[in-house]
Amino acid sequence: MERSKLISLIAGTALVVGGSYTAGLYSAVKDNAGFRVVWGTLDKAKTLYEELPNLRGTEPVHFLRPAKHDGSGVTVNDASLPQDDLILLSGFIEGNNRARLIRRDGTVINDWKLSASAIFPDASFFRDNPATDWNAITHGTIITPEGDIVFSFESGGMARLDRCGKPVWTTPGIVNHHSPNWMEDGGVVVSGGRHIDKPNSEITWPFAGPYWEDLVFKYDADGNKVFEKALTDLFNENGQQALITSTGFFGTRTGGEFHLNEVEELSAELAPDFPMFEAGDLMLSLRNRNMIVVTDPEVKTIKWLKIGPFIRQHDPDFQKGGTITVFDNHSDESLDGNRGGGSRVWRIDPVTETAVTLYGGRDGQRFYSPERSTHQLQPDGNLMITAAQEGRSFEVTPGGKIVWEYVNRYDDARVTWLHDAEVFDPAFFRVTDWTCG
């Protein structure tokens, strides 16, 4: 944006804000129209002011956080680890949303720039139409043995890119969000959303008023939507209206009642370890309810649910042996005891419902990400953890020793978000040459 235009924009905004504020001072009742105009205008002005670095392309304000750890890139790499492992990172890396495949030592094998404007030239269907690529946030990336990746923009579209970054398919017009996961038939299961202006006879809701509906979406291998189910319907059909209204609010929140942030299918390989479930069942993570739910493949029957001890959790995974692990975002590490202590990873037995902390929430293991974040349990018992808003991924042994670490450095004082880090044995890939013409 040219300097003169920028100055005019700021001056004009200041004039509108000042005039509106003066008018609002004469509004004796806070709830009247004058008050709403004043504070609506102030809110827009505040947003514009905060967005200026973003709009000018000088600083990615949405992705920046204070750095809590030293170094940049790979800062710890224990020699005992398999050095030919490949690690898929995704987040805001080196100035853009990216997915990046690296070796343990940080060598870049492949890199995908995830540009919302390039992949979705018309992004008006996003929940918030992104003004720039720095206003679009990716959330979760998965990869095929051929090197294709599938990812979603948060409250936007999903896409599959080949190993050279060319779109294979996209989902324009459908609001997906959070992390996609593979299904055994080669398709993808992912959470999504739809804005409901007013509940009607087809969508049963306890309250009147607009809200964002959370949905489970399934896509086939070619990116065609083949299934959807609304969570309000699931809970109503299972007689769980009390859980729908458990927040105690007697009005809907347009930001979403459940915040469905993960859907994972139970594989045929792991199904025998979970006798109460069947292959194809789905595990759902409902952040705003501190709840994990397991349903049948058609999302008709609630087979199991658990509330806590996790708080605002992400990324629950079925594990060998019949347990479930989950990233617990929890609350600020400055607190101690049950009310705080920072983020952690739990292992939960769905039969006994006992929960054991694998890492975090104790002295010597403090870390914290209030949103997002993932984990991956390794075959040797190690745990790869991504604390998204610390801009950091790190692998720990069962004893809690950090044996690998990556810091997503921005400048001397700050980092940018790192959403995922997933370890792959090189034998997983059928690609032998990652170069692209």
RAKA-V467076 format. One record per residue. N is the residue number from 1. PHI is phi in degrees with one decimal (* if undefined). PSI is psi in radians with two decimals (* if undefined). D_LAST is the distance of its C-alpha to the last C-alpha in Angstrom with 1 decimal. Layout:
n=N phi=PHI psi=PSI d_last=D_LAST
n=N phi=PHI psi=PSI d_last=D_LAST
This chain:
n=1 phi=* psi=2.35 d_last=34.1
n=2 phi=-66.9 psi=2.61 d_last=36.4
n=3 phi=-58.2 psi=-0.76 d_last=39.2
n=4 phi=-64.4 psi=-0.71 d_last=42.0
n=5 phi=-66.7 psi=-0.67 d_last=40.7
n=6 phi=-63.6 psi=-0.78 d_last=40.3
n=7 phi=-61.7 psi=-0.74 d_last=43.8
n=8 phi=-62.3 psi=-0.71 d_last=45.2
n=9 phi=-63.1 psi=-0.79 d_last=43.5
n=10 phi=-65.6 psi=-0.76 d_last=45.0
n=11 phi=-63.6 psi=-0.76 d_last=48.4
n=12 phi=-63.4 psi=-0.72 d_last=48.5
n=13 phi=-62.8 psi=-0.76 d_last=47.7
n=14 phi=-61.4 psi=-0.68 d_last=50.4
n=15 phi=-65.0 psi=-0.78 d_last=52.9
n=16 phi=-63.7 psi=-0.78 d_last=52.3
n=17 phi=-62.1 psi=-0.81 d_last=52.5
n=18 phi=-61.1 psi=-0.79 d_last=55.6
n=19 phi=-64.1 psi=-0.77 d_last=57.3
n=20 phi=-64.2 psi=-0.71 d_last=56.4
n=21 phi=-64.5 psi=-0.75 d_last=57.6
n=22 phi=-60.3 psi=-0.78 d_last=60.9
n=23 phi=-62.1 psi=-0.68 d_last=61.5
n=24 phi=-66.4 psi=-0.47 d_last=60.7
n=25 phi=-61.9 psi=-0.43 d_last=63.4
n=26 phi=-88.0 psi=0.06 d_last=66.0
n=27 phi=-88.8 psi=1.96 d_last=64.9
n=28 phi=-78.0 psi=-0.46 d_last=67.5
n=29 phi=-108.3 psi=2.18 d_last=65.9
n=30 phi=-59.8 psi=-0.54 d_last=62.5
n=31 phi=-87.7 psi=0.09 d_last=61.6
n=32 phi=-83.5 psi=3.09 d_last=62.2
n=33 phi=-64.0 psi=-0.65 d_last=59.7
n=34 phi=-61.4 psi=-0.74 d_last=60.0
n=35 phi=-62.2 psi=-0.76 d_last=59.0
n=36 phi=-65.7 psi=-0.65 d_last=55.9
n=37 phi=-63.0 psi=-0.79 d_last=54.9
n=38 phi=-58.8 psi=-0.95 d_last=55.3
n=39 phi=-73.4 psi=-0.47 d_last=53.3
n=40 phi=-66.3 psi=-0.72 d_last=50.7
n=41 phi=-67.4 psi=-0.77 d_last=50.2
n=42 phi=-60.3 psi=-0.70 d_last=50.2
n=43 phi=-63.8 psi=-0.73 d_last=47.6
n=44 phi=-65.4 psi=-0.70 d_last=45.3
n=45 phi=-65.0 psi=-0.72 d_last=46.0
n=46 phi=-62.0 psi=-0.75 d_last=45.2
n=47 phi=-62.0 psi=-0.77 d_last=41.9
n=48 phi=-61.0 psi=-0.79 d_last=41.0
n=49 phi=-60.2 psi=-0.79 d_last=42.0
n=50 phi=-67.9 psi=-0.50 d_last=40.0
n=51 phi=-84.4 psi=-0.25 d_last=36.9
n=52 phi=-53.7 psi=-0.83 d_last=37.0
n=53 phi=-60.5 psi=-0.61 d_last=34.6
n=54 phi=-66.8 psi=-0.85 d_last=32.2
n=55 phi=-66.4 psi=-0.56 d_last=32.5
n=56 phi=-83.8 psi=-0.15 d_last=32.1
n=57 phi=74.5 psi=0.44 d_last=29.0
n=58 phi=-98.7 psi=-0.43 d_last=30.9
n=59 phi=-159.0 psi=2.22 d_last=31.4
n=60 phi=-81.9 psi=1.36 d_last=30.3
n=61 phi=-60.3 psi=-0.52 d_last=33.9
n=62 phi=-72.3 psi=-0.36 d_last=33.4
n=63 phi=-105.5 psi=-0.06 d_last=31.4
n=64 phi=-89.1 psi=2.45 d_last=33.5
n=65 phi=-143.4 psi=2.68 d_last=36.2
n=66 phi=-61.8 psi=2.41 d_last=38.4
n=67 phi=-75.3 psi=2.35 d_last=37.1
n=68 phi=-109.5 psi=-0.14 d_last=39.3
n=69 phi=-135.0 psi=2.60 d_last=37.7
n=70 phi=-78.8 psi=2.87 d_last=36.8
n=71 phi=86.4 psi=3.09 d_last=33.5
n=72 phi=-145.8 psi=2.45 d_last=29.8
n=73 phi=70.1 psi=-2.52 d_last=27.1
n=74 phi=-74.3 psi=2.02 d_last=28.3
n=75 phi=-108.3 psi=-0.35 d_last=32.0
n=76 phi=-136.7 psi=2.30 d_last=33.4
n=77 phi=-150.8 psi=1.58 d_last=32.0
n=78 phi=-65.7 psi=2.34 d_last=34.8
n=79 phi=-64.5 psi=-0.31 d_last=34.4
n=80 phi=-74.7 psi=-0.25 d_last=35.9
n=81 phi=-78.9 psi=2.62 d_last=32.9
n=82 phi=-63.8 psi=1.94 d_last=30.3
n=83 phi=-75.1 psi=-0.19 d_last=27.7
n=84 phi=-91.9 psi=0.04 d_last=24.9
n=85 phi=-55.1 psi=2.61 d_last=25.3
n=86 phi=-113.7 psi=2.43 d_last=22.3
n=87 phi=-123.4 psi=2.17 d_last=23.4
n=88 phi=-93.6 psi=1.99 d_last=21.9
n=89 phi=-101.0 psi=2.60 d_last=23.0
n=90 phi=-147.3 psi=2.53 d_last=23.1
n=91 phi=161.3 psi=-2.76 d_last=25.0
n=92 phi=-97.0 psi=1.71 d_last=25.0
n=93 phi=-119.7 psi=2.18 d_last=23.0
n=94 phi=50.0 psi=0.91 d_last=22.4
n=95 phi=90.2 psi=0.00 d_last=23.3
n=96 phi=-153.3 psi=2.81 d_last=21.8
n=97 phi=-62.6 psi=2.22 d_last=22.1
n=98 phi=-143.4 psi=2.73 d_last=19.5
n=99 phi=-114.2 psi=2.43 d_last=18.9
n=100 phi=-143.2 psi=2.24 d_last=18.0
n=101 phi=-100.1 psi=2.13 d_last=18.1
n=102 phi=-129.8 psi=2.86 d_last=19.9
n=103 phi=-87.6 psi=3.00 d_last=22.0
n=104 phi=-56.0 psi=-0.58 d_last=25.7
n=105 phi=-84.9 psi=0.04 d_last=25.6
n=106 phi=97.6 psi=-0.11 d_last=23.1
n=107 phi=-58.8 psi=2.23 d_last=20.0
n=108 phi=-83.3 psi=2.14 d_last=17.0
n=109 phi=-92.1 psi=-0.73 d_last=14.9
n=110 phi=-155.0 psi=2.74 d_last=13.1
n=111 phi=-145.8 psi=2.32 d_last=13.8
n=112 phi=-121.5 psi=2.14 d_last=14.2
n=113 phi=-85.6 psi=2.18 d_last=16.0
n=114 phi=-104.9 psi=1.54 d_last=18.7
n=115 phi=-99.3 psi=2.05 d_last=19.8
n=116 phi=-63.3 psi=-0.70 d_last=22.8
n=117 phi=-68.8 psi=-0.56 d_last=22.7
n=118 phi=-76.5 psi=-0.68 d_last=19.2
n=119 phi=-81.4 psi=-0.63 d_last=19.8
n=120 phi=-126.3 psi=1.46 d_last=23.5
n=121 phi=-56.0 psi=-0.56 d_last=24.2
n=122 phi=-110.8 psi=1.73 d_last=27.7
n=123 phi=-103.0 psi=0.38 d_last=28.7
n=124 phi=-65.6 psi=-0.32 d_last=32.4
n=125 phi=-79.7 psi=-0.26 d_last=32.9
n=126 phi=-55.9 psi=2.64 d_last=32.1
n=127 phi=-56.6 psi=-0.73 d_last=35.5
n=128 phi=-125.0 psi=1.86 d_last=35.0
n=129 phi=-56.9 psi=1.99 d_last=32.8
n=130 phi=-69.7 psi=2.22 d_last=30.5
n=131 phi=-69.4 psi=-0.55 d_last=31.1
n=132 phi=-143.1 psi=3.01 d_last=27.9
n=133 phi=-64.1 psi=-0.39 d_last=25.1
n=134 phi=-81.2 psi=-0.03 d_last=27.4
n=135 phi=-101.4 psi=0.02 d_last=30.0
n=136 phi=-109.6 psi=2.32 d_last=27.9
n=137 phi=-118.0 psi=2.13 d_last=28.1
n=138 phi=-79.1 psi=2.68 d_last=25.9
n=139 phi=-149.1 psi=1.60 d_last=28.1
n=140 phi=97.0 psi=2.20 d_last=26.9
n=141 phi=-135.6 psi=2.31 d_last=23.6
n=142 phi=-122.4 psi=2.80 d_last=23.4
n=143 phi=-137.8 psi=2.64 d_last=20.6
n=144 phi=-101.0 psi=2.86 d_last=20.3
n=145 phi=-59.9 psi=-0.40 d_last=19.9
n=146 phi=-84.6 psi=-0.10 d_last=16.6
n=147 phi=93.4 psi=0.11 d_last=15.4
n=148 phi=-74.6 psi=2.55 d_last=16.1
n=149 phi=-118.6 psi=2.62 d_last=18.3
n=150 phi=-124.4 psi=2.34 d_last=21.4
n=151 phi=-151.9 psi=2.90 d_last=23.2
n=152 phi=-128.7 psi=2.60 d_last=25.8
n=153 phi=-87.3 psi=2.34 d_last=26.9
n=154 phi=-59.0 psi=2.15 d_last=30.5
n=155 phi=55.2 psi=0.70 d_last=32.7
n=156 phi=-143.5 psi=-2.42 d_last=29.8
n=157 phi=-100.9 psi=2.91 d_last=27.2
n=158 phi=-114.6 psi=2.67 d_last=25.2
n=159 phi=-148.4 psi=2.68 d_last=21.6
n=160 phi=-117.7 psi=2.17 d_last=19.2
n=161 phi=-115.3 psi=2.52 d_last=15.5
n=162 phi=-76.6 psi=-3.14 d_last=13.0
n=163 phi=-65.8 psi=-0.28 d_last=11.4
n=164 phi=-99.2 psi=0.11 d_last=8.4
n=165 phi=89.0 psi=0.12 d_last=11.4
n=166 phi=-83.9 psi=2.31 d_last=11.9
n=167 phi=-62.0 psi=2.28 d_last=15.6
n=168 phi=-93.2 psi=-0.79 d_last=17.1
n=169 phi=-156.2 psi=2.77 d_last=20.6
n=170 phi=-136.9 psi=2.97 d_last=22.7
n=171 phi=-123.1 psi=1.10 d_last=26.5
n=172 phi=-64.2 psi=2.48 d_last=27.7
n=173 phi=89.0 psi=-0.14 d_last=31.4
n=174 phi=-118.4 psi=2.19 d_last=32.1
n=175 phi=-82.5 psi=1.87 d_last=32.8
n=176 phi=-101.6 psi=2.84 d_last=31.4
n=177 phi=-160.0 psi=2.71 d_last=31.9
n=178 phi=67.6 psi=-2.85 d_last=31.5
n=179 phi=-83.2 psi=2.14 d_last=29.9
n=180 phi=-75.8 psi=2.69 d_last=28.6
n=181 phi=-137.1 psi=2.59 d_last=29.4
n=182 phi=-72.6 psi=2.58 d_last=28.6
n=183 phi=-107.7 psi=2.82 d_last=31.4
n=184 phi=-67.1 psi=-0.38 d_last=32.1
n=185 phi=-84.5 psi=0.11 d_last=31.4
n=186 phi=92.2 psi=-0.10 d_last=27.7
n=187 phi=-84.3 psi=-3.01 d_last=28.6
n=188 phi=-129.7 psi=2.41 d_last=28.8
n=189 phi=-114.3 psi=2.40 d_last=32.0
n=190 phi=-155.8 psi=2.72 d_last=32.1
n=191 phi=-82.8 psi=2.78 d_last=34.8
n=192 phi=-153.6 psi=-3.13 d_last=35.1
n=193 phi=-146.6 psi=2.78 d_last=37.6
n=194 phi=-150.2 psi=2.32 d_last=39.6
n=195 phi=-81.4 psi=2.25 d_last=42.1
n=196 phi=-108.9 psi=1.97 d_last=45.6
n=197 phi=-68.5 psi=-0.77 d_last=47.8
n=198 phi=-150.8 psi=2.19 d_last=51.0
n=199 phi=-57.2 psi=2.49 d_last=51.6
n=200 phi=-130.1 psi=-2.96 d_last=53.0
n=201 phi=-66.7 psi=-0.38 d_last=54.5
n=202 phi=-83.9 psi=-0.37 d_last=51.2
n=203 phi=-124.1 psi=1.81 d_last=50.1
n=204 phi=-80.5 psi=2.17 d_last=53.0
n=205 phi=-141.0 psi=2.44 d_last=53.0
n=206 phi=-68.2 psi=-0.37 d_last=56.0
n=207 phi=-122.3 psi=2.76 d_last=55.8
n=208 phi=-86.7 psi=2.76 d_last=55.4
n=209 phi=117.9 psi=2.75 d_last=52.7
n=210 phi=-73.0 psi=2.64 d_last=49.0
n=211 phi=-163.1 psi=2.90 d_last=46.5
n=212 phi=-95.5 psi=2.09 d_last=43.0
n=213 phi=-81.8 psi=2.36 d_last=43.0
n=214 phi=-91.6 psi=2.40 d_last=40.9
n=215 phi=-132.2 psi=2.65 d_last=39.4
n=216 phi=-96.5 psi=2.18 d_last=37.8
n=217 phi=-113.9 psi=2.48 d_last=34.9
n=218 phi=-121.7 psi=2.44 d_last=33.3
n=219 phi=-124.0 psi=2.58 d_last=30.2
n=220 phi=-81.7 psi=-3.13 d_last=29.1
n=221 phi=-64.1 psi=-0.32 d_last=25.8
n=222 phi=-97.3 psi=0.13 d_last=24.6
n=223 phi=84.5 psi=0.27 d_last=25.6
n=224 phi=-91.1 psi=2.30 d_last=29.0
n=225 phi=-70.6 psi=2.21 d_last=32.0
n=226 phi=-120.5 psi=-0.11 d_last=34.6
n=227 phi=-159.7 psi=2.53 d_last=37.1
n=228 phi=-151.8 psi=2.60 d_last=38.6
n=229 phi=-151.2 psi=2.31 d_last=41.7
n=230 phi=-83.7 psi=2.44 d_last=43.4
n=231 phi=-69.4 psi=-0.57 d_last=44.9
n=232 phi=-60.5 psi=-0.68 d_last=48.1
n=233 phi=-64.6 psi=-0.75 d_last=48.7
n=234 phi=-57.4 psi=-0.83 d_last=48.1
n=235 phi=-71.4 psi=-0.66 d_last=50.6
n=236 phi=-64.7 psi=-0.75 d_last=53.2
n=237 phi=-66.6 psi=-0.37 d_last=53.1
n=238 phi=-103.3 psi=0.25 d_last=53.7
n=239 phi=65.5 psi=0.56 d_last=56.6
n=240 phi=-113.2 psi=0.72 d_last=54.9
n=241 phi=-61.2 psi=-0.52 d_last=55.7
n=242 phi=-62.2 psi=-0.61 d_last=57.1
n=243 phi=-73.2 psi=-0.57 d_last=53.6
n=244 phi=-61.1 psi=-0.68 d_last=52.1
n=245 phi=-102.4 psi=0.36 d_last=54.7
n=246 phi=-69.5 psi=-0.24 d_last=54.9
n=247 phi=-72.9 psi=-0.35 d_last=53.9
n=248 phi=85.4 psi=-0.02 d_last=57.2
n=249 phi=-82.5 psi=2.32 d_last=55.8
n=250 phi=-101.6 psi=0.76 d_last=57.6
n=251 phi=-165.2 psi=2.57 d_last=54.9
n=252 phi=-76.4 psi=2.66 d_last=51.2
n=253 phi=-103.7 psi=2.13 d_last=48.5
n=254 phi=-64.6 psi=-0.29 d_last=45.8
n=255 phi=-76.1 psi=-0.13 d_last=43.3
n=256 phi=114.9 psi=2.32 d_last=43.7
n=257 phi=-80.5 psi=-0.56 d_last=46.4
n=258 phi=-109.3 psi=-0.67 d_last=44.4
n=259 phi=56.8 psi=1.15 d_last=41.0
n=260 phi=-68.4 psi=1.94 d_last=39.4
n=261 phi=-114.3 psi=0.08 d_last=36.5
n=262 phi=-163.6 psi=2.44 d_last=35.6
n=263 phi=-133.7 psi=2.19 d_last=35.9
n=264 phi=-132.2 psi=2.36 d_last=35.5
n=265 phi=-88.6 psi=2.43 d_last=36.3
n=266 phi=-79.3 psi=2.12 d_last=38.6
n=267 phi=-77.2 psi=2.79 d_last=36.9
n=268 phi=-63.9 psi=-0.54 d_last=39.0
n=269 phi=-66.0 psi=-0.71 d_last=38.6
n=270 phi=-89.6 psi=-0.29 d_last=40.2
n=271 phi=-55.1 psi=-0.70 d_last=42.7
n=272 phi=-60.5 psi=-0.39 d_last=45.5
n=273 phi=-79.2 psi=-0.15 d_last=45.6
n=274 phi=-125.1 psi=1.36 d_last=46.5
n=275 phi=-62.1 psi=-0.35 d_last=49.5
n=276 phi=-81.8 psi=-0.16 d_last=50.2
n=277 phi=-120.2 psi=3.10 d_last=46.8
n=278 phi=-133.8 psi=2.74 d_last=44.9
n=279 phi=-56.6 psi=2.37 d_last=41.4
n=280 phi=96.0 psi=-0.26 d_last=39.5
n=281 phi=-59.9 psi=2.73 d_last=41.7
n=282 phi=-118.1 psi=2.39 d_last=40.0
n=283 phi=-104.4 psi=2.25 d_last=40.5
n=284 phi=-116.4 psi=2.41 d_last=40.6
n=285 phi=-109.9 psi=2.05 d_last=40.7
n=286 phi=-109.2 psi=1.67 d_last=42.9
n=287 phi=-59.8 psi=-0.79 d_last=42.6
n=288 phi=-71.7 psi=-0.14 d_last=45.4
n=289 phi=-112.1 psi=0.07 d_last=47.8
n=290 phi=48.3 psi=0.79 d_last=46.9
n=291 phi=-133.6 psi=2.44 d_last=46.7
n=292 phi=-115.3 psi=2.36 d_last=44.7
n=293 phi=-128.6 psi=2.45 d_last=45.4
n=294 phi=-116.1 psi=2.23 d_last=44.8
n=295 phi=-123.9 psi=3.01 d_last=45.1
n=296 phi=-70.9 psi=2.97 d_last=44.8
n=297 phi=-60.4 psi=-0.45 d_last=41.5
n=298 phi=-92.5 psi=0.08 d_last=43.0
n=299 phi=55.9 psi=0.78 d_last=43.9
n=300 phi=-104.5 psi=-0.60 d_last=47.6
n=301 phi=-121.7 psi=2.23 d_last=49.4
n=302 phi=-81.3 psi=1.95 d_last=49.3
n=303 phi=-88.9 psi=-0.51 d_last=49.8
n=304 phi=-163.2 psi=2.50 d_last=49.7
n=305 phi=-147.7 psi=2.69 d_last=49.3
n=306 phi=-144.9 psi=2.32 d_last=49.8
n=307 phi=-107.5 psi=2.11 d_last=50.4
n=308 phi=65.8 psi=3.06 d_last=49.8
n=309 phi=-75.2 psi=-0.06 d_last=50.2
n=310 phi=-70.2 psi=2.66 d_last=46.7
n=311 phi=-129.4 psi=2.14 d_last=46.5
n=312 phi=54.5 psi=0.83 d_last=43.6
n=313 phi=-73.1 psi=2.84 d_last=41.6
n=314 phi=-138.9 psi=2.80 d_last=37.9
n=315 phi=56.1 psi=0.97 d_last=35.9
n=316 phi=-73.2 psi=2.46 d_last=38.6
n=317 phi=-130.7 psi=2.41 d_last=37.5
n=318 phi=-71.3 psi=2.42 d_last=39.4
n=319 phi=-126.8 psi=2.74 d_last=39.9
n=320 phi=-58.3 psi=2.51 d_last=41.2
n=321 phi=92.1 psi=-0.04 d_last=44.9
n=322 phi=85.6 psi=0.44 d_last=45.5
n=323 phi=-114.3 psi=2.93 d_last=44.9
n=324 phi=-123.5 psi=2.29 d_last=42.8
n=325 phi=-108.7 psi=2.64 d_last=41.2
n=326 phi=-150.6 psi=2.49 d_last=40.5
n=327 phi=-84.5 psi=2.09 d_last=39.4
n=328 phi=-101.5 psi=1.88 d_last=42.5
n=329 phi=-64.1 psi=-0.68 d_last=41.8
n=330 phi=58.9 psi=-2.53 d_last=45.5
n=331 phi=-131.5 psi=3.06 d_last=47.0
n=332 phi=-50.9 psi=2.43 d_last=47.0
n=333 phi=-68.9 psi=-0.19 d_last=47.3
n=334 phi=-72.9 psi=-0.28 d_last=50.2
n=335 phi=-91.5 psi=2.84 d_last=52.4
n=336 phi=-130.5 psi=2.94 d_last=53.8
n=337 phi=76.7 psi=-2.75 d_last=55.2
n=338 phi=-70.5 psi=-0.38 d_last=54.4
n=339 phi=-82.9 psi=-0.29 d_last=53.7
n=340 phi=-151.4 psi=-2.38 d_last=50.8
n=341 phi=95.0 psi=-0.01 d_last=49.3
n=342 phi=87.4 psi=-3.07 d_last=45.6
n=343 phi=-74.9 psi=2.91 d_last=43.0
n=344 phi=-164.8 psi=2.99 d_last=43.0
n=345 phi=-119.6 psi=2.26 d_last=41.9
n=346 phi=-106.4 psi=2.66 d_last=44.5
n=347 phi=-115.7 psi=2.21 d_last=45.0
n=348 phi=-121.9 psi=2.35 d_last=47.2
n=349 phi=-93.9 psi=1.97 d_last=49.2
n=350 phi=-69.4 psi=-0.28 d_last=49.4
n=351 phi=-81.0 psi=-0.92 d_last=52.6
n=352 phi=-89.5 psi=-0.29 d_last=54.6
n=353 phi=62.4 psi=0.34 d_last=52.6
n=354 phi=-74.3 psi=2.58 d_last=52.9
n=355 phi=-129.9 psi=2.33 d_last=50.2
n=356 phi=-126.4 psi=2.35 d_last=49.3
n=357 phi=-78.6 psi=2.17 d_last=47.2
n=358 phi=-84.5 psi=-0.66 d_last=44.4
n=359 phi=-161.6 psi=2.51 d_last=43.5
n=360 phi=98.9 psi=2.95 d_last=44.4
n=361 phi=73.9 psi=0.25 d_last=47.4
n=362 phi=-146.5 psi=2.86 d_last=49.5
n=363 phi=-57.9 psi=2.41 d_last=50.1
n=364 phi=85.9 psi=-0.14 d_last=47.4
n=365 phi=-133.0 psi=0.43 d_last=44.8
n=366 phi=-73.7 psi=2.29 d_last=44.7
n=367 phi=-155.7 psi=2.87 d_last=41.6
n=368 phi=-158.8 psi=2.25 d_last=41.2
n=369 phi=-136.9 psi=1.97 d_last=38.9
n=370 phi=-67.8 psi=-0.36 d_last=40.8
n=371 phi=-138.9 psi=2.88 d_last=38.0
n=372 phi=58.6 psi=-2.70 d_last=34.9
n=373 phi=93.3 psi=2.65 d_last=34.0
n=374 phi=-143.4 psi=3.02 d_last=33.3
n=375 phi=-148.8 psi=2.79 d_last=34.3
n=376 phi=-145.9 psi=2.08 d_last=33.2
n=377 phi=-81.9 psi=2.21 d_last=35.8
n=378 phi=-88.7 psi=2.75 d_last=34.6
n=379 phi=-57.7 psi=-0.53 d_last=36.0
n=380 phi=-87.8 psi=0.10 d_last=38.0
n=381 phi=94.1 psi=-0.18 d_last=39.6
n=382 phi=-65.0 psi=2.83 d_last=37.5
n=383 phi=-131.7 psi=2.08 d_last=36.5
n=384 phi=-90.4 psi=2.18 d_last=33.3
n=385 phi=-122.2 psi=2.36 d_last=34.4
n=386 phi=-117.3 psi=1.98 d_last=32.5
n=387 phi=-94.1 psi=1.65 d_last=34.9
n=388 phi=-54.3 psi=-0.85 d_last=32.8
n=389 phi=-88.6 psi=0.04 d_last=34.9
n=390 phi=-89.4 psi=-0.13 d_last=35.5
n=391 phi=61.8 psi=0.77 d_last=31.7
n=392 phi=-151.3 psi=2.39 d_last=32.0
n=393 phi=-120.5 psi=2.49 d_last=31.2
n=394 phi=-152.8 psi=2.55 d_last=33.4
n=395 phi=-109.4 psi=2.34 d_last=34.4
n=396 phi=-123.5 psi=2.63 d_last=38.1
n=397 phi=-79.4 psi=2.93 d_last=40.2
n=398 phi=-56.8 psi=-0.44 d_last=43.0
n=399 phi=-84.5 psi=-0.05 d_last=45.3
n=400 phi=95.3 psi=0.10 d_last=43.4
n=401 phi=-79.4 psi=2.32 d_last=41.8
n=402 phi=-80.3 psi=2.10 d_last=38.5
n=403 phi=-113.7 psi=-0.15 d_last=36.2
n=404 phi=-155.3 psi=2.49 d_last=32.8
n=405 phi=-151.8 psi=2.49 d_last=32.1
n=406 phi=-132.2 psi=2.21 d_last=29.4
n=407 phi=-112.6 psi=2.17 d_last=30.5
n=408 phi=-89.1 psi=1.29 d_last=28.3
n=409 phi=-67.5 psi=2.45 d_last=29.7
n=410 phi=-109.3 psi=-0.93 d_last=29.8
n=411 phi=-149.1 psi=-2.93 d_last=32.4
n=412 phi=-57.5 psi=-0.59 d_last=35.6
n=413 phi=-108.9 psi=-0.18 d_last=37.5
n=414 phi=-134.7 psi=2.79 d_last=35.0
n=415 phi=-124.5 psi=2.94 d_last=32.2
n=416 phi=-116.1 psi=2.78 d_last=30.1
n=417 phi=-55.7 psi=2.49 d_last=30.1
n=418 phi=-128.4 psi=1.99 d_last=28.3
n=419 phi=-84.9 psi=-0.68 d_last=28.7
n=420 phi=-145.0 psi=2.66 d_last=27.6
n=421 phi=-147.4 psi=2.09 d_last=27.0
n=422 phi=-127.8 psi=2.28 d_last=26.7
n=423 phi=-90.4 psi=2.40 d_last=26.8
n=424 phi=-129.6 psi=2.38 d_last=25.1
n=425 phi=-67.5 psi=2.35 d_last=25.9
n=426 phi=-57.6 psi=-0.40 d_last=22.7
n=427 phi=-67.0 psi=-0.27 d_last=24.2
n=428 phi=-62.8 psi=-0.59 d_last=23.6
n=429 phi=-91.0 psi=2.47 d_last=19.9
n=430 phi=-94.4 psi=-0.11 d_last=18.7
n=431 phi=-75.8 psi=2.26 d_last=15.1
n=432 phi=-110.3 psi=-0.36 d_last=14.9
n=433 phi=-130.4 psi=1.96 d_last=11.3
n=434 phi=-91.1 psi=0.00 d_last=10.1
n=435 phi=-71.3 psi=2.63 d_last=6.8
n=436 phi=-129.0 psi=2.49 d_last=3.8
n=437 phi=-73.3 psi=* d_last=0.0
